[in-house]
Amino acid sequence: MSTSDKPEVVERGAKDEGKKEDDGKGGFLDTVKGFIQDIGEKIEETIGFGKPTADVTAIHIPSINLEKAELVVDVLIKNPNPVPIPLMDINYLVESDGRKLVSGLIPDSGTIHAHGEETIKIPVTLIYDDIKKTYNDIQPGSIIPYRVKVDLIVDVPVLGRLTLPLEKTGEIPIPYKPDIDLEKIHFDRFSFEETVATLHLKLENKNDFDLGLNALDYEIWLGDVNIGGAELTKSAKLEKSGISYIDLPITFRPKDFGSALWDMIRGRGTGYTMKGHINVDTPFGAMKLPISKEGGTTRLKKKKEDGGGDDDEED
């Protein structure tokens, strides 16, 4: 057998010493890591670094109409640290029954003062057409649940970047304009110089929530003749999915409109168009909703001179 074929012989003690050397290296690294961690914890304890806290305190609806709803999410952030911390990003998501309505990102959202607190306002806009096109089962006039999810990303010394997840639930309406019908026009006093009449208006509230009427404005056309309009302060409760009746006064001068209006009045019935707005209070805030009816037909009624009821006889 040649010397090159001889197996290498290694003493058992030599192997054990090599293993101990490797264990010694690992132990040293662990010691260094532990030392650094201890130093970090001691710095944190000494200087007082801690995790910020946050909470969604309120959700406001400052503006709502048939096209969109504008929400403002109030988030209160408290910084327990002795130095200001930057609010890096705000991610938000609004969903209903697990379906996304809108989402967004607000970068570089400011700084929270040392040992301070601040309310951050997150504006969110819901476009109703986008929602109804995406989800066909969401109907105008309904109330839908929503959940707002917010992730606040802050950068805290020693602790690094932290994400503070928040959420809050609520309800929001998909408003619908009321239907109107001018059932009749009652002439209280009639002359060519000045005619005083009352419009008997029917309103159908097609929303799943009450409307508290405060004021309205309107214009009205008999045939193609605009006989005027008014802006009124009027109080009434329009119950959800219900029908209400409102009397509106109007004054006009028939002689200013020629024979066409006179012929319509003598005919005791005519086509009409009515357009305007109603200002209402709702459980979700104030709204200004349009009212309109084109191509409608109404009755014209004149009170008897002796006050004994309506004169419904045809001329």
Secondary structure, 3 states (H helix, E strand, C coil): CCHHHCCCCCCHHHHHHHHHHHHHHHHHHHHHHHHHHHHHHHHHHHHCCCCCEEEEEEEEEEEECCCEEEEEEEEEEECCCCCCEEEEEEEEEEEECCEEEEEEEEECCCEECCCCEEEEEEEEEEEHHHHHHHCCCCCCCCEEEEEEEEEEEEEECCCEEEEEEEEEEEEEECCCCCEEEEEEEEEEECCCCCEEEEEEEEEECCCCCCEEEEEEEEEEEECCEEEEEEEEEEEEEECCCCEEEEEEEEEECHHHHHHHHHHHHHHCEEEEEEEEEEEEEECCEEEEEEEEEEEEEEEEEEECCCCCCEECCCC
